[in-house]
Each structure stands twice: as structure tokens, then as C-alpha cells.
């Protein structure tokens, strides 16, 4: 498969968006400690990005339907670059309490909010890919995008930790992230042509309307898409709960130190790169997208249940690979299914809805899962699996309908 040259900067944008989240994960605990804040603040900083991405994704997606993909990509990437400037500025601000919170922490929160809102441009990036590719190619491209996303979660924590290991501390991480964002912005400006030639200048965009996901799904007037997004909710909540608890899970169950946990994530991230880059498209070619998505959900469910019995790291890696393969088959095929279901002028809308569902899940699922984990410990993975299982009646209904057509 030959990839069009204008797709490469979009794939880099995917990498930068994922990096913006993963690069701060290893340094935030030390930043919180530096300013004498509580672990609750750590959770808030992690969730702030996802929550404001939920706000930004549908708005940016609809704006791209109205004004074109390119100007919104440029504007939003510039915002991401500014967010890292704000993050870096916090390093020079004196540690003065404001309403009980350290002033540098408040500045960092503001930077994470800006990064979250502009990080919603992933919906525009996916719409761009849909504009530039045929429906039959999208699973492969979204699979490659997913592999790059996984690569960012391998590189991000290592890069963030290394950049902050010098005398300037977390300022080093901010500088590295700023430079990567600047390069991406320049590539978008000079290498990404407009892809959306059916702009809807009459499209009315209102904040309350954009944030009402259910109303936007209903406006599609497509029962198949409504059922697809209903299934998506079960998946995203399970996915967010699992990924947010994984660090705590492996650290407590296998008594690992920080370096060992880093190696665990290096292996898991490598699984994601391989599975999304290679196997997702092969499964889709052989079984079709609908069946591949269902296979992915079954593998994810099985892996989550089996993790409960993983009393050694060897068994953990086997179960983790199964879980990872399920995730890798699910994400790109779903993207391909929904983008192929609507016309070109609605690509921003459909991707905005999907990213909103993902973002709101990432904002709230970790808190709920953390609360459950406090009471049940390693028993959390079967609970996550059971919740995922609730979508299967809808999946069965969808398979029957597809088989009849």
C-alpha cells in the first residue's frame, strides 16, 4: 500500500498528540512532590488533559467541516505549541500558594487545559485521513496511525524522564515537547494541502450543541451508527479503566520498582506497535472490518479475565499480549467503519463524536476504576471484562444484520 505524502505529517501529528499525554506521565509525580501537592493533584492533572480534549474534539471536528481541515490543524497545533511554552514558564514562577494550590501548579494546569483543547485536533486528523483515502484503505492507515500512537507511548515516558533528568528538571521535558510540536506545525504549514473541498459554510456551531454527544449521534439519522457508538461506550470505558490502572496493577502485584515498570511498558508498547502496524489490517483483509472488530472485543474480554490468574510475569505478558491484540484489532477497524458510513462533508463530525467518547471516558473512567481497585485489588480486571461483555448483545444483533445483507 502506497501512502500519500501529505498523510505523513498527519501521522506525525498523531504521534505528537499521544506524546503530549505520555511524555509527562513519568515527571508529574516528581513535579507534584516538588511543590508539595497531594496525589489527588496528580490524578487531576492527568484527567484535565482528557476532559478538555473531550470539549475540543467535537468543536474542532465541526470547525474543520465548515472551514477546512488545514486551517484548523494549523491553529490547533499552534495551540499545542503554546501549551508547552506555558508548561515551561511555570518552572520560573515562584512557589506561592494561591487558593491553597502552588502557583506553578496552577500554571501547569492551565497549560494542560490548553493542550487538551488543542489535542482534540485528532478528530480533524482522522477526518483528513478519511478525505485522502479510499474506504478500503482506511483500516490499514488507521492501523498504522494506531501503531504510531503506541510508539509514542513507548518513546514518551522514556523521553520525558530523560529530558527531566538534567539540572533544569521538568523544563527540559517542556523544551523537548515544544521542539517536536514546532517541527510538526511547520510540516503542516508547508506540506499539508487542504483535503476538504466540500466545506459547509452554512454549518451552525454552538458550544452546547457540540458538547451534546447524544444529540449529535441522533442528528446522523442512522440507526446502525447509533448502535455502533453505543457499543463504543462500553469499549472506551473498559479501555480507559484498564490502561489507567495498569501501572498501579503491575507495580503492586509483582512488586516492581520504577525502572522495572518502565520496562513493562516498553514491552506492552512494542506489542501495540506490532499488532496495530501488522495484524490489524491482515485480520481486516481476511475477515472484514465488522467481524474483525468483534474478534478484537472477544480477545480483549478474554485477556482481561485471564489477567486475574496471571501470578507470574511470564503469564502476565501472555495475557497482556492477548488483551493488546484485542485493542489493536478494535480501534482501527472501528475508525474505518464509522468514517465509511458517512459522506465526506461529515468526516469532522463523525470523528469528533468518536474522540469525544474516548476523551470523556479517559477523564472519568480512571477515577471510578481507582475507587473500585481500592476495594477489590487485582479483581478489577474481571470486573472491567464483565462491563465490556454488556455490549455483546448489541454486537450479536449487528452481526445478524450484517449476515443477512
SVG drawing of the C-alpha trace seen along z (x, -y; Angstrom):
<svg xmlns="http://www.w3.org/2000/svg" viewBox="-33 -34 55 52">
<polyline fill="none" stroke="black" stroke-width="0.4" points="0.0,0.0 1.5,-3.4 0.8,-6.2 0.2,-9.6 2.9,-12.1 0.5,-14.5 -0.6,-11.7 2.9,-11.6 2.6,-15.0 -0.8,-13.8 0.7,-10.7 3.4,-12.8 0.6,-14.9 -0.9,-11.7 2.5,-10.9 2.8,-14.4 -0.7,-14.3 0.0,-10.9 3.4,-12.2 1.8,-15.3 0.0,-12.9 2.7,-10.2 5.7,-12.5 4.5,-14.0 3.5,-10.7 6.9,-10.0 7.6,-13.5 4.3,-14.6 4.8,-12.7 8.1,-14.5 6.5,-17.9 3.8,-17.3 6.3,-16.3 8.5,-19.4 5.5,-21.7 4.3,-19.7 1.0,-18.8 -1.1,-15.6 -1.6,-12.5 -5.1,-13.8 -3.5,-16.7 -1.6,-14.1 -4.9,-12.5 -6.4,-15.9 -3.5,-16.8 -3.8,-13.6 -7.6,-13.9 -7.5,-17.6 -6.0,-16.9 -8.6,-14.2 -11.5,-16.2 -10.7,-19.3 -9.9,-17.1 -13.5,-16.0 -14.5,-19.6 -12.1,-20.4 -12.6,-17.3 -16.2,-17.8 -15.8,-21.6 -12.6,-21.3 -14.1,-18.5 -17.1,-20.6 -15.0,-23.7 -13.0,-21.6 -16.2,-20.6 -17.0,-24.3 -13.7,-26.0 -11.5,-23.1 -9.0,-20.7 -5.8,-22.7 -6.5,-26.0 -7.9,-24.1 -4.9,-21.8 -2.6,-24.8 -4.5,-26.7 -4.8,-23.7 -1.1,-22.7 -0.1,-26.2 -2.2,-26.0 -0.4,-22.8 3.0,-24.5 1.8,-27.4 0.7,-24.9 4.3,-23.7 5.5,-27.3 3.1,-27.8 4.3,-24.5 7.9,-25.7 7.1,-29.2 5.8,-27.5 9.4,-26.4 10.4,-30.1 7.3,-31.1 7.9,-31.4 6.2,-28.8 3.5,-31.0 0.2,-29.4 -3.0,-30.7 -6.3,-29.4 -4.3,-26.6 -2.6,-25.5 1.0,-26.3 1.1,-29.0 3.4,-26.9 0.9,-24.0 -2.0,-26.4 0.1,-27.5 0.7,-23.8 -3.0,-23.1 -3.7,-26.0 -1.1,-24.6 -2.7,-21.1 -6.1,-22.6 -4.8,-24.4 -3.0,-21.2 -6.2,-19.2 -8.4,-21.5 -6.0,-21.7 -5.2,-18.0 -8.8,-17.5 -7.4,-18.0 -7.0,-14.2 -10.6,-14.3 -9.5,-16.6 -6.5,-14.5 -8.7,-11.4 -11.1,-13.3 -8.2,-14.4 -7.1,-10.7 -10.7,-9.8 -10.7,-12.6 -7.5,-11.4 -8.0,-7.6 -10.5,-5.2 -12.8,-3.3 -10.9,0.0 -7.6,-1.6 -8.7,-3.2 -8.3,-0.2 -4.7,0.1 -4.0,-3.7 -5.8,-3.8 -3.8,-0.7 -0.6,-2.5 -1.8,-5.5 -2.5,-3.3 1.0,-1.8 2.4,-5.3 0.2,-6.1 1.6,-3.0 5.2,-4.1 4.5,-7.5 3.6,-5.6 6.9,-3.7 9.0,-6.8 7.1,-9.4 7.8,-8.2 11.4,-7.5 11.9,-10.8 10.1,-12.8 12.1,-11.1 15.5,-11.6 14.8,-15.2 13.9,-16.0 17.0,-14.2 19.2,-17.3 19.7,-20.2 16.8,-22.1 14.3,-19.4 11.0,-19.3 11.8,-22.4 13.9,-20.0 10.8,-18.0 8.8,-21.1 11.7,-22.2 11.8,-18.8 8.0,-18.7 7.9,-22.3 10.6,-21.5 8.6,-18.4 5.4,-20.5 7.2,-23.2 8.5,-20.8 5.0,-19.3 3.5,-22.8 6.0,-23.7 5.3,-20.4 1.5,-21.1 2.0,-24.6 4.4,-23.7 3.5,-20.0 -0.3,-19.6 -2.7,-20.8 -6.4,-21.2 -8.3,-17.9 -11.9,-19.0 -13.4,-20.6 -17.0,-20.3 -16.9,-22.8 -20.3,-23.6 -20.1,-27.4 -23.7,-27.5 -22.9,-25.0 -24.0,-26.4 -21.7,-25.7 -22.8,-26.2 -20.9,-25.1 -23.8,-23.4 -24.8,-21.7 -21.2,-20.5 -20.8,-19.0 -24.1,-17.1 -22.8,-13.9 -26.1,-12.1 -27.9,-14.8 -25.1,-14.7 -25.4,-11.0 -29.1,-11.3 -28.6,-14.0 -26.9,-11.4 -30.3,-9.7 -28.5,-6.4 -29.6,-3.5 -26.5,-1.4 -24.2,-4.3 -26.2,-4.7 -25.7,-1.1 -22.0,-1.3 -21.5,-4.3 -23.5,-2.5 -21.0,0.4 -18.2,-2.1 -19.1,-3.5 -18.6,0.0 -15.3,0.4 -13.9,-3.1 -14.8,-2.9 -13.2,0.6 -10.1,-0.5 -9.6,-3.7 -10.1,-1.8 -7.6,0.8 -4.9,-1.5 -5.1,-3.9 -4.7,-1.2 -2.0,0.8 0.9,-1.0 -0.6,-0.5 -1.6,3.1 1.8,4.3 3.7,2.4 1.6,3.8 1.0,7.3 4.6,8.1 6.4,5.8 8.3,3.8 10.4,0.7 10.1,-2.3 12.7,-1.1 11.0,2.4 7.6,0.8 9.2,-1.2 10.4,2.0 6.9,3.5 5.5,0.5 8.3,0.8 7.2,4.4 3.5,3.5 4.1,0.5 6.0,2.8 3.1,5.2 0.8,2.3 3.2,1.1 3.4,4.7 -0.3,5.5 -1.7,2.3 1.0,1.9 0.9,5.5 -2.0,7.7 -5.0,5.3 -5.0,4.9 -4.4,8.6 -7.4,9.5 -9.5,6.9 -8.5,8.2 -9.3,11.8 -12.5,11.4 -13.8,7.9 -14.0,4.9 -17.2,5.8 -16.0,9.3 -12.5,8.1 -13.9,5.6 -15.9,8.3 -12.9,10.7 -11.0,7.8 -13.6,7.4 -13.7,11.1 -9.9,11.2 -9.9,8.1 -12.6,9.7 -10.6,13.0 -7.4,11.2 -8.9,9.2 -10.4,12.2 -7.2,14.3 -5.1,11.4 -6.7,12.3 -4.9,15.6 -1.5,14.2 0.5,14.9 3.8,14.6 5.3,12.0 5.5,14.6 1.8,15.4 1.1,11.6 2.9,10.9 0.9,13.7 -2.4,12.3 -1.3,8.8 -0.5,9.7 -4.0,11.1 -5.5,8.0 -3.3,5.8 -4.2,7.7 -7.9,7.2 -7.4,3.5 -5.3,3.3 -8.0,5.1 -10.8,2.9 -9.5,-0.7 -8.5,-1.0 -11.4,1.2 -14.0,-0.9 -12.5,-4.1 -12.7,-2.7 -16.3,-1.5 -17.6,-4.9 -15.8,-7.0 -17.0,-4.8 -20.6,-5.2 -20.9,-8.9 -20.2,-11.3 -17.1,-13.4 -18.6,-16.6 -19.4,-14.8 -16.0,-13.3 -15.2,-16.0 -18.5,-15.5 -18.2,-11.7 -14.6,-11.7 -15.4,-14.5 -18.1,-12.3 -15.8,-9.3 -12.9,-11.3 -15.3,-12.9 -16.5,-9.4 -12.8,-8.4 -11.9,-11.6 -14.8,-11.7 -14.1,-8.1 -10.4,-8.9 -11.5,-11.7 -13.8,-9.7 -13.1,-6.0 -9.7,-6.2 -11.3,-7.7 -14.1,-5.2 -11.7,-2.3 -9.3,-3.6 -12.1,-3.6 -13.1,0.0 -9.4,1.1 -9.1,-0.2 -11.7,2.4 -11.1,5.4 -7.4,5.1 -6.4,7.5 -10.1,8.5 -10.6,5.3 -9.7,6.9 -12.6,9.4 -15.0,6.5 -13.7,4.5 -14.2,7.5 -17.8,8.0 -18.6,4.4 -17.2,4.9 -19.4,8.0 -22.5,5.9 -22.0,4.7 -22.1,8.2 -25.9,8.5 -25.6,5.4 -22.7,7.0 -24.7,10.2 -27.6,8.1 -25.2,6.3 -23.6,9.5 -27.0,11.0 -28.0,7.9 -24.7,7.8 -25.0,11.5 -28.5,11.0 -27.3,8.3"/>
</svg>
